[in-house]
Amino acid sequence: MDGVSASSSGIQAATQSMAASANNLANLNTDGYRAQTVVQEAQPQGGVRDTVVLQSPAQPQAQSRPGGSNVDPATEAVNLDTQGTSYQANLQAANAQQQMLGSALDLQA
């Protein structure tokens, strides 16, 4: 897998994670809502694969009230910040790869 494709998969995973956190925050006060989390797995050929999973009520984010959601706003805020940084890093890596490819083509010309 080339660098642009690996960065693209990282961008997709970061986008999916930000969407899950935004959805969790939107459903903070929804009774019975279970928070979503995105699991990222490194692929042998490069890049990552992302999978959205529902957190069980027994996971660390405790319910705020009986029947309420298991969304922790502080955790979601940290996730949004972290995934935003991941998105930017992958975008810069893809841009650097494109610039290197352009420079290599210029040298051939």
C-alpha positions as a printed NumPy array, in Angstrom:
array([[  0.   ,   0.   ,   0.   ],
       [  1.384,   3.406,  -0.897],
       [  1.678,   6.313,   1.532],
       [ -1.329,   8.196,   0.169],
       [ -3.578,   5.137,   0.554],
       [ -2.341,   4.531,   4.1  ],
       [ -2.984,   8.172,   4.988],
       [ -6.383,   7.973,   3.331],
       [ -7.364,   5.025,   5.52 ],
       [ -6.19 ,   6.996,   8.575],
       [ -8.293,   9.986,   7.507],
       [-11.312,   7.719,   7.06 ],
       [-10.8  ,   6.147,  10.509],
       [-10.415,   9.564,  12.166],
       [-13.555,  10.823,  10.408],
       [-15.507,   7.75 ,  11.555],
       [-14.288,   8.246,  15.13 ],
       [-15.265,  11.931,  15.14 ],
       [-18.706,  11.025,  13.784],
       [-19.176,   8.404,  16.524],
       [-18.185,  10.899,  19.247],
       [-20.491,  13.566,  17.8  ],
       [-23.335,  11.028,  17.7  ],
       [-22.614,  10.041,  21.296],
       [-22.748,  13.667,  22.426],
       [-25.973,  14.243,  20.497],
       [-27.532,  11.285,  22.353],
       [-26.128,  12.135,  25.773],
       [-29.588,  12.466,  27.325],
       [-31.289,   9.68 ,  25.359],
       [-32.573,   6.98 ,  27.705],
       [-31.019,   3.591,  27.018],
       [-28.517,   4.911,  24.461],
       [-25.255,   2.966,  24.344],
       [-22.179,   4.91 ,  23.316],
       [-20.381,   3.971,  20.116],
       [-16.648,   3.607,  19.884],
       [-14.443,   3.036,  16.858],
       [-11.811,   0.312,  17.019],
       [ -8.865,   0.837,  14.675],
       [ -6.775,  -2.143,  13.598],
       [ -3.474,  -1.881,  11.731],
       [ -3.475,  -3.805,   8.46 ],
       [ -0.473,  -5.91 ,   7.391],
       [ -0.288,  -4.182,   3.988],
       [ -0.428,  -0.743,   5.659],
       [ -3.167,   1.582,   6.765],
       [ -5.911,   0.893,   9.283],
       [ -9.326,  -0.693,   9.312],
       [-12.005,   0.886,  11.505],
       [-15.013,  -0.822,  13.052],
       [-17.816,   0.866,  15.   ],
       [-18.876,  -1.061,  18.109],
       [-21.451,  -0.342,  20.797],
       [-20.117,  -0.119,  24.318],
       [-21.783,  -2.401,  26.815],
       [-23.205,  -0.76 ,  29.946],
       [-20.512,  -2.573,  31.972],
       [-17.702,  -0.667,  30.262],
       [-15.879,   2.122,  32.14 ],
       [-18.309,   4.866,  31.193],
       [-20.902,   4.448,  33.933],
       [-24.539,   5.36 ,  33.467],
       [-25.448,   8.714,  34.945],
       [-28.922,   7.553,  35.954],
       [-30.906,   4.311,  35.666],
       [-32.035,   3.829,  32.08 ],
       [-29.859,   6.733,  30.899],
       [-27.042,   6.682,  28.392],
       [-23.502,   5.566,  29.141],
       [-21.948,   8.584,  27.372],
       [-19.212,  10.448,  29.23 ],
       [-18.931,  13.99 ,  27.801],
       [-15.329,  14.414,  29.008],
       [-14.221,  11.231,  27.247],
       [-15.985,  12.283,  24.056],
       [-14.331,  15.731,  24.147],
       [-10.898,  14.115,  24.455],
       [-11.763,  11.681,  21.628],
       [-12.808,  14.543,  19.348],
       [ -9.568,  16.414,  20.021],
       [ -7.409,  13.318,  19.537],
       [ -9.126,  12.259,  16.324],
       [ -8.96 ,  15.81 ,  14.961],
       [ -5.203,  15.72 ,  15.461],
       [ -5.025,  12.287,  13.822],
       [ -6.992,  13.609,  10.838],
       [ -4.608,  16.554,  10.42 ],
       [ -1.505,  14.347,  10.741],
       [ -2.762,  11.918,   8.101],
       [ -3.694,  14.785,   5.789],
       [ -0.201,  16.284,   6.109],
       [  1.381,  12.882,   5.457],
       [ -0.702,  12.487,   2.275],
       [  0.262,  15.992,   1.14 ],
       [  3.962,  15.269,   1.772],
       [  3.683,  12.067,  -0.255],
       [  2.064,  13.97 ,  -3.128],
       [  4.802,  16.621,  -3.033],
       [  7.527,  13.966,  -3.077],
       [  5.882,  12.258,  -6.031],
       [  5.646,  15.591,  -7.845],
       [  9.32 ,  16.293,  -7.157],
       [ 10.289,  12.857,  -8.444],
       [  8.326,  13.436, -11.644],
       [  9.993,  16.83 , -12.069],
       [ 13.4  ,  15.166, -11.821],
       [ 12.43 ,  12.699, -14.558],
       [ 11.371,  15.48 , -16.904]])
